[in-house]
Amino acid sequence: MGLTGAPGAGKSTLLDALVRALRERGETVGVVAVDPSSRRTGGALLGDRIRMRSRAADAGVFFRSMAARDRLGGLADATRASALVLAAVFDRVFIETVGVGQSESDVSAVADTLVYVAQPGAGDMLQFMKAGVLELPDVFAVNKSDLGRAAEQTAAELQAGLGLGEPAGGGWAPPVLCVSAREGRGLAELVEALDAHRHHLEASGELRERRRRGAEAWALESLARRYGTYGLDALGGRAAVARRLREGASSSPFAALRELGAEIEDALRGA
């Protein structure tokens, strides 16, 4: 599950509250938090870890921070692999993005369920539409609802924007919920929405398809970052490599990445 949203929306505080709620249900939780990078050391600034320190002594919670470095998509290079490892051990795995704003879309190719966390007064309907935040999330959570009218207005703007857009495939209508991490308000409804979306994905068969698309997008981006446009052109270009990935859907994305990477290197050596 991914949590995204602009800085200041309270993603880390909300995630901490969600972890508490899930632990009360007896579920184990893994968290991958992508933090901004220090300009001096290149390491994570660990702001998310500071806000989630209340779960530090809980054996049922594993927390891993990683630096975004030069990535603009909101994730670090090792985020996908880390999430897959945690998913084999924990009941729930959350990925919290760095919080960079409009360019933060990589998490949609990794998470089964994407939650967009908005803050009261974040903007009107047109601003949300221009930012592109209405297209990808499966659940919208307006945090800091204890502020009252401002939170209700933001929720109404999001709901209106969703009504104007193209209906999502698969019949899922993203709910817009008002929550307060500080007061614990709306957390039960948020957990119910996460559970409902998971059940919808499984019942409709979309879960398998979403994971396939995400794995292909990750492998293609990894190849592009490592070999560049010149390397992809050695196999016929980006579209041809994407087609090869789709044709090899039965193999793991890691195996496809190795095979195509080896082909690109052979082609470049023979060029």
Buried (B, 14 or more C-beta within 10 A) or exposed (E): BBBBBBEEBBBBBBBBBBBBBBBEEEBBBBBBBBBBBEEEEEEBBBBBBEBBEEBEEBEBBBBBBBBBBEBEBBBBBBBBEBBBBBEEEBEBBBBBBBBBBEEBBBBBBBBBBBBBBBBBEBBBBEEBBEBEBBEBBBBBBBBBBBBEEBBBBBBBBBBBBBEEEEEBEEEBEBBBBBBBBBEEBBBEBBBEBBEBBBEBBEEBEBBEEBBBBBBBBBBBBBBBEEBEEEBBBBBEEBEEBBBBBEEBEEEEBBEBBEEBBEBBBEBEEEE
